[in-house]
């Protein structure tokens, strides 16, 4: 039986990608954040947030 979980940590999800073994999920949000999920325990392993620092273009 499939299990469905509502993800409260992203405002709006742009993209998701599931690992080949089905144990890890990567989600990308409209705010630019990326989250890596351990699906075996439904836990966020890593959160990557966009920076506000802009590098000069030379």
PARO-901763 format. One line per field, with one value per residue: x, y, z of N, C-alpha, C in turn; residue number from 1. Coordinates in steps of 0.05 Angstrom, whole numbers. Atoms other than C-alpha are relative to their C-alpha. Layout:
<nodes>
n.xx: c(X  ...) $
n.yy: c(Y  ...) $
n.zz: c(Z  ...) $
ca.xx: c(X  ...) $
ca.yy: c(Y  ...) $
ca.zz: c(Z  ...) $
c.xx: c(X  ...) $
c.yy: c(Y  ...) $
c.zz: c(Z  ...) $
nr: c(NUM  ...) $
</nodes>
This chain:
<nodes>
n.xx: c(17  -16  3  -2  -7  1  -25  6  -24  -3  24  9  -20  -3  -11  -9  -15  -2  -24  5  8  25  -3  -6  15  -9  21  -8  22  0  -17  -27  -12  -1  0  -6  17  -4  27  4  9  12  -17  -15  -29  -15  15  -18  15  -15  -12  7  -25  -2  -28  -2  -6  -22) $
n.yy: c(-24  -25  -19  -27  -19  -28  -13  -27  -16  -16  -15  12  18  -2  24  21  21  23  15  25  21  -8  -7  -28  -18  -28  -18  -28  -18  -25  -19  6  20  29  17  28  15  28  10  23  -10  -26  -19  -17  4  -24  -23  -19  -25  -18  -23  -26  -12  2  -3  -17  12  -15) $
n.zz: c(0  2  -22  9  -21  7  -7  -9  -1  25  6  25  11  29  12  -18  13  -18  6  13  -19  -12  -28  -3  17  0  8  5  -5  15  -13  6  -19  8  -24  5  -19  -4  1  -17  -26  6  -14  18  -4  6  12  14  5  17  -14  10  10  29  9  23  26  13) $
ca.xx: c(0  27  40  29  59  44  109  102  174  169  123  116  154  182  216  229  277  278  342  350  343  281  310  327  287  310  260  269  225  205  244  308  319  337  322  349  302  315  250  262  249  218  274  308  383  405  376  411  387  404  451  436  509  518  586  609  611  677) $
ca.yy: c(0  69  120  194  250  324  363  426  449  475  531  508  450  459  392  325  269  199  159  93  52  91  111  184  242  311  367  438  496  560  598  566  517  444  390  319  270  201  165  106  149  211  257  316  300  366  435  479  552  603  659  732  748  765  756  809  789  807) $
ca.zz: c(0  -19  36  23  64  61  61  103  96  24  4  -68  -99  -169  -178  -144  -160  -130  -123  -160  -96  -74  -7  -21  -50  -71  -74  -101  -81  -116  -63  -89  -31  -42  9  11  45  75  56  101  163  129  153  120  113  84  67  16  15  -38  -16  -22  -37  -109  -142  -190  -263  -296) $
c.xx: c(18  -6  3  5  -2  26  -5  25  5  -25  -13  23  1  7  6  15  4  26  -7  -9  -26  2  4  -15  12  -23  11  -24  2  17  30  13  -2  1  4  -13  9  -29  -5  -11  -14  14  15  30  15  -18  21  -17  16  12  -10  24  2  29  1  7  22  3) $
c.yy: c(25  18  28  18  28  13  29  18  16  15  -11  -16  2  -27  -20  -21  -23  -16  -27  -22  7  9  30  17  27  17  29  17  25  21  -5  -21  -28  -16  -29  -16  -30  -11  -24  8  27  22  16  -3  26  21  19  24  18  23  26  15  -3  5  18  -15  16  -8) $
c.zz: c(0  24  -12  24  -11  10  7  -2  -25  -5  -26  -13  -30  -12  22  -16  20  -8  -12  20  15  28  5  -20  2  -10  -2  1  -17  13  -4  19  -11  26  -9  22  2  2  18  28  -3  16  -20  8  -3  -13  -12  -7  -18  17  -12  -10  -30  -7  -24  -25  -14  -29) $
nr: c(1  2  3  4  5  6  7  8  9  10  11  12  13  14  15  16  17  18  19  20  21  22  23  24  25  26  27  28  29  30  31  32  33  34  35  36  37  38  39  40  41  42  43  44  45  46  47  48  49  50  51  52  53  54  55  56  57  58) $
</nodes>
